[in-house]
Amino acid sequence: MESSSLAAIREKFTNKAPQLQPAFCLNSRFKQAGCTRCQAVCPTDAIQLAAGQPRLDAERCIHCGLCLNCCPTDVFFQFQPPEQTLLEAAATRPEEPVALVCAVHPTPAQTTLPVRVVIQHQRCLAALTIDQYLGLSRQGERQVWLDDTPCATCPIGRVHETLLATVQATNQLLIAFQRSPSIHLASQVSTPTPEQRHKVTVLDGAQPPVSRRALFGRLRQLTNEAARTLEAGTAPATGPDVPVGERLPHRVPPSRQRLNQQIEHLASAPPSELATAGSPFAQVLVNSAACSACGLCSRFCPTGALQLTSETNAFTLQFMPRLCIDCGICAQACPEKAITLGQTLPTSALTDTAGQRLATGPLQRCAQCGAFTAVRPGD
């Protein structure tokens, strides 16, 4: 039975529960994927995996939004999420630092943080994603404070780990692009004195003030969002008579599209290196001598970050890091274990639409099955 404290939180989180499209789950695409991110992050155990597929218990769901943050393929999606109106509220005060508080914060109109404006979110701050933090901070140009002090006593306080990880990944990305880390946590500053508490203007993140011009822009945005939602709800074809290419289509999740749009604003920075640990990207490395050009890594890659092409008895394996969601399926699927993941990634790769050449070489026809395979040393 749901506790009274969780029921009170759900009353504050007034948005709707997310929708699911399990066909986009990594476990549906590759049985050995073993992805449990949504189940692990849910603070009320409302998400369970049945045969690897996520199931949402609507009775236990408190609409916190964390599943929207953690799923790399957007299995969980929501039309008109409250994070969008939060960004719009922040856009009305573009030149000054802001603080964010969650829906259950007891005293949003008073703070010790160095801001004059506080925006109250409609749900948990841990639901915010990297691309949203980049947008809130205007790609590092504005300081954004998160008042996470209520997390210490919150019934779902364990989600604070997700909040910390997202903030760290955002600042890590900003630093790699030669920007100052601009997302700050109230819990990580020295304990303020009562005299430092002051009154602030509180903006409702669910109902931002909108001008006539902004209203038309919002309508266009909703149209685009509706199109993305429809795309997110289009499941891949299944069945034994459906060609493999149609059963496993490549799809770049809307969340990754939004993140890439934010990164494009950072592209003017000098080249640098991004540590892949903790980031949503990966650096795929291939041992060319071991690669058989079987194409399994490309076939199972959910976004098309890996592409195998062959012509005139030769093959090329290309990798586009900006599309990689760090699922690790390519390394698992490779029968030769020729794929490993690197620890760093050049920032220039995150805006490169041409891709990196990982392996190339001649092909020969297999004497047993007739399929073309790579000519390897000793063949």
C-alpha positions in Angstrom: 0.0 0.0 0.0 1.2 3.5 -0.8 2.5 5.5 2.2 0.9 8.8 3.0 4.2 10.6 2.3 4.4 9.2 -1.2 0.8 10.0 -1.8 1.5 13.6 -0.7 4.4 13.8 -3.2 2.2 12.5 -6.0 -0.3 15.3 -5.3 2.5 17.8 -5.8 3.7 16.1 -8.9 0.6 17.1 -10.8 1.8 16.0 -14.3 0.7 12.7 -15.9 2.5 9.4 -15.8 4.7 8.7 -18.8 3.8 6.6 -21.8 5.8 3.5 -22.8 6.9 2.0 -26.1 8.7 -1.2 -25.0 9.6 -2.1 -28.6 12.3 0.5 -28.4 13.9 -1.0 -25.3 17.5 -2.1 -25.7 16.5 -5.5 -24.4 14.0 -5.9 -27.3 16.7 -5.1 -29.8 19.4 -7.4 -28.3 18.5 -10.1 -25.8 21.8 -9.9 -24.0 21.7 -6.2 -23.5 20.7 -6.6 -19.9 19.6 -2.9 -19.5 17.9 -2.3 -16.1 18.3 1.5 -15.9 14.6 2.4 -15.6 14.0 -0.3 -13.0 17.0 0.8 -11.0 16.2 4.5 -11.0 12.5 4.3 -10.1 12.1 5.3 -6.5 8.8 3.5 -5.9 9.5 0.3 -7.7 6.7 1.2 -10.2 8.8 -0.2 -13.1 9.5 -3.9 -13.3 11.1 -5.9 -16.1 9.2 -8.9 -17.4 11.3 -10.9 -19.8 13.5 -7.9 -20.2 10.6 -5.6 -21.1 9.6 -2.6 -18.8 6.2 -2.5 -17.3 4.8 0.5 -15.4 2.5 0.1 -12.4 0.3 3.2 -12.6 -0.8 2.7 -9.0 2.8 3.0 -7.7 4.0 5.7 -10.1 4.3 9.1 -8.5 5.1 10.9 -11.8 8.6 12.0 -10.7 9.9 11.7 -14.3 13.2 9.9 -13.6 12.5 7.2 -16.2 12.4 10.0 -18.8 15.9 11.0 -17.8 17.5 7.6 -17.6 16.3 5.7 -20.7 18.8 6.2 -23.6 16.3 5.1 -26.3 13.3 7.1 -25.0 11.1 4.1 -24.2 9.4 6.4 -21.7 8.0 9.5 -23.3 5.6 12.3 -22.5 3.8 14.9 -24.6 4.3 18.4 -23.3 6.5 17.5 -20.4 6.8 20.1 -17.6 10.5 20.5 -18.2 9.6 22.3 -21.4 7.6 25.0 -19.6 10.4 25.2 -17.1 12.8 26.1 -19.8 10.3 28.7 -21.1 10.1 30.2 -17.6 13.9 30.5 -17.4 14.0 32.1 -20.8 12.0 35.1 -19.4 15.0 35.9 -17.2 17.9 35.2 -19.5 20.5 37.6 -18.1 20.5 36.6 -14.4 21.3 33.5 -12.4 18.3 31.4 -11.3 17.6 28.7 -8.8 15.4 25.7 -9.3 13.3 24.1 -6.6 11.2 20.9 -6.8 7.4 20.8 -6.3 7.6 19.8 -2.7 10.1 22.5 -1.5 8.7 23.9 1.7 9.8 27.5 1.3 10.5 28.4 -2.4 10.1 32.2 -1.7 13.1 32.3 0.6 16.6 31.2 -0.1 20.3 31.6 0.8 21.5 31.1 -2.7 22.9 34.0 -4.7 19.8 34.6 -6.9 16.9 36.9 -7.0 14.7 34.5 -9.0 13.6 31.0 -8.1 11.7 28.7 -10.5 9.6 26.0 -9.0 9.5 22.8 -11.1 6.3 20.7 -11.3 8.1 17.6 -10.3 11.5 16.2 -9.1 14.7 18.0 -10.2 16.3 14.6 -10.9 14.0 14.4 -13.9 16.0 17.1 -15.7 18.4 15.9 -18.4 21.8 17.1 -19.6 20.4 18.9 -22.7 17.9 20.7 -20.4 20.6 21.9 -18.1 22.6 23.1 -21.0 19.6 25.1 -22.2 18.9 26.5 -18.7 22.5 27.6 -18.4 22.6 29.0 -22.0 25.5 26.6 -22.7 27.4 27.7 -19.6 26.8 31.4 -19.8 24.4 31.6 -16.9 24.7 30.2 -13.4 22.0 27.7 -12.4 21.5 26.7 -8.8 19.6 23.6 -7.7 18.2 23.7 -4.2 18.6 20.1 -3.3 18.5 20.5 0.4 15.1 18.9 0.8 16.4 15.7 -0.7 18.0 14.7 2.6 14.6 14.1 4.2 12.5 13.4 1.1 10.8 9.9 0.9 12.3 9.5 -2.6 15.7 11.0 -1.5 17.7 8.2 -3.1 17.0 9.8 -6.5 19.6 12.4 -5.4 22.2 10.1 -6.9 20.7 10.6 -10.3 20.6 14.3 -9.8 24.3 14.3 -8.9 25.3 12.2 -11.9 23.4 14.4 -14.3 24.8 17.6 -12.9 28.3 16.1 -13.0 27.9 15.0 -16.6 26.6 18.4 -17.7 29.5 20.3 -16.1 32.0 17.7 -17.4 30.7 18.4 -20.9 30.9 22.2 -20.4 34.5 21.9 -19.2 35.5 19.8 -22.2 34.2 22.5 -24.4 36.2 25.2 -22.6 33.2 26.6 -20.7 32.9 27.1 -17.0 30.8 24.6 -15.0 27.6 26.4 -14.4 25.3 24.0 -12.6 25.6 24.2 -8.8 24.0 22.3 -6.0 23.0 24.0 -2.8 24.1 21.0 -0.7 27.7 21.4 -1.9 28.2 24.9 -0.6 29.1 25.8 3.0 26.2 25.9 5.5 24.7 29.3 5.2 23.7 31.4 8.2 20.0 32.4 8.9 21.0 36.0 8.1 21.8 35.1 4.5 18.2 34.0 3.8 16.4 36.5 1.7 13.1 36.7 -0.3 13.0 36.0 -4.0 10.6 36.2 -6.9 9.1 32.7 -7.5 8.2 31.8 -11.1 5.8 28.8 -11.7 7.7 26.5 -14.0 4.4 25.1 -15.2 2.9 28.5 -16.2 5.6 30.8 -17.5 4.6 34.3 -18.6 4.4 34.3 -22.4 4.3 37.2 -24.8 2.3 37.1 -28.1 5.4 36.4 -30.1 6.5 33.7 -27.7 3.1 32.2 -27.9 3.3 31.6 -31.6 6.8 30.2 -31.1 5.4 27.9 -28.5 2.7 26.6 -30.9 5.4 25.8 -33.5 7.3 24.0 -30.8 4.3 22.0 -29.8 3.8 21.0 -33.4 7.4 19.7 -33.6 7.0 18.0 -30.3 3.9 16.2 -31.4 5.7 15.0 -34.5 8.5 13.6 -32.3 6.0 12.0 -30.0 4.3 10.3 -32.9 7.7 9.1 -34.1 8.5 7.8 -30.7 5.3 5.8 -30.7 5.9 4.1 -34.0 7.1 0.6 -33.2 9.4 -1.3 -35.5 7.8 -4.1 -37.5 8.1 -7.6 -36.1 7.6 -11.2 -37.3 9.5 -13.9 -39.2 8.5 -12.6 -42.6 9.8 -9.1 -41.9 13.3 -8.4 -43.2 16.0 -8.0 -40.6 16.7 -4.4 -41.7 13.0 -3.5 -41.0 12.9 -5.4 -37.7 16.0 -3.6 -36.4 15.7 -0.1 -37.8 18.1 2.6 -36.7 16.5 5.4 -34.8 18.0 8.5 -33.1 16.0 9.1 -30.0 14.5 12.7 -29.6 16.4 13.2 -26.4 19.7 12.6 -28.3 18.6 15.0 -31.0 18.0 17.7 -28.4 21.4 17.1 -26.8 23.1 17.3 -30.2 21.4 20.6 -30.8 22.7 22.0 -27.5 26.2 20.7 -28.3 26.2 22.5 -31.6 26.2 25.8 -29.7 29.4 24.7 -28.0 31.2 23.8 -31.2 33.3 27.0 -31.5 35.5 25.9 -28.6 39.1 24.7 -29.3 39.5 20.9 -29.6 39.7 19.0 -26.3 39.0 15.6 -24.8 35.9 14.4 -23.0 36.2 11.6 -20.5 33.5 9.1 -21.5 33.0 7.8 -17.9 29.8 9.3 -16.7 28.9 10.9 -20.0 26.2 9.7 -22.4 28.7 9.1 -25.2 31.2 6.4 -25.9 34.3 6.0 -28.0 34.2 2.7 -29.9 37.5 1.2 -30.9 37.9 -1.7 -33.3 40.8 -4.2 -33.7 41.0 -4.2 -37.5 43.0 -7.3 -37.6 40.2 -9.2 -35.8 37.2 -7.7 -37.5 35.5 -10.1 -39.8 33.1 -7.5 -41.3 30.1 -9.6 -40.2 28.1 -6.4 -39.6 26.5 -7.5 -36.4 27.7 -4.4 -34.5 26.1 -2.2 -37.2 22.9 -4.3 -37.3 22.3 -4.2 -33.6 23.4 -0.6 -33.0 20.1 1.1 -32.1 20.9 4.6 -33.5 23.0 3.8 -36.6 26.2 5.2 -34.9 28.0 2.2 -36.5 27.6 1.7 -40.2 29.1 -1.1 -42.3 29.3 -0.5 -46.0 30.8 -2.8 -48.6 31.4 -2.4 -52.3 33.9 -3.8 -54.9 34.9 -6.6 -52.5 35.9 -4.2 -49.8 34.3 -3.0 -46.5 34.4 0.1 -44.3 33.1 0.4 -40.7 32.2 4.0 -39.8 31.4 5.3 -36.3 29.6 8.5 -35.5 30.1 9.3 -31.8 27.3 12.0 -31.7 24.8 9.3 -32.3 26.2 6.8 -29.8 24.2 6.3 -26.6 26.8 4.2 -24.8 24.7 1.0 -24.7 27.6 -1.3 -25.2 25.6 -3.6 -27.5 28.2 -3.5 -30.3 30.9 -4.9 -28.0 28.5 -7.6 -26.8 27.4 -8.6 -30.2 30.9 -8.8 -31.8 31.7 -12.5 -32.2 35.4 -11.8 -32.5 35.5 -9.5 -29.5 37.2 -7.0 -31.7 35.3 -4.0 -30.2 36.4 -2.2 -27.0 35.3 1.2 -25.6 37.8 4.0 -25.1 38.1 6.2 -22.0 38.2 9.6 -23.9 36.6 11.1 -26.9 37.6 14.2 -28.9 35.0 16.9 -28.5 35.2 17.6 -32.2 33.7 14.1 -32.8 30.5 15.3 -31.1 29.8 17.7 -33.9 31.2 15.6 -36.8 28.5 14.4 -39.1 31.0 12.5 -41.4 32.1 9.9 -38.8 35.3 8.1 -38.0 36.7 5.2 -40.0 37.2 2.3 -37.5 38.1 -0.5 -39.9 38.5 -1.1 -43.6 39.9 -3.9 -45.8 39.2 -6.4 -48.6 36.5 -9.0 -48.6 36.5 -12.6 -49.7 33.7 -15.1 -50.2 33.4 -17.8 -47.5 33.9 -21.3 -49.1 31.3 -22.8 -46.8 28.4 -20.3 -46.7 29.2 -18.0 -49.6 29.0 -14.9 -47.5 31.6 -12.2 -47.9 34.0 -11.8 -44.9 37.1 -9.7 -44.2 40.5 -10.9 -45.4 42.4 -11.2 -42.2 46.1 -11.8 -41.6 47.0 -15.5 -42.2 44.0 -16.1 -44.5 
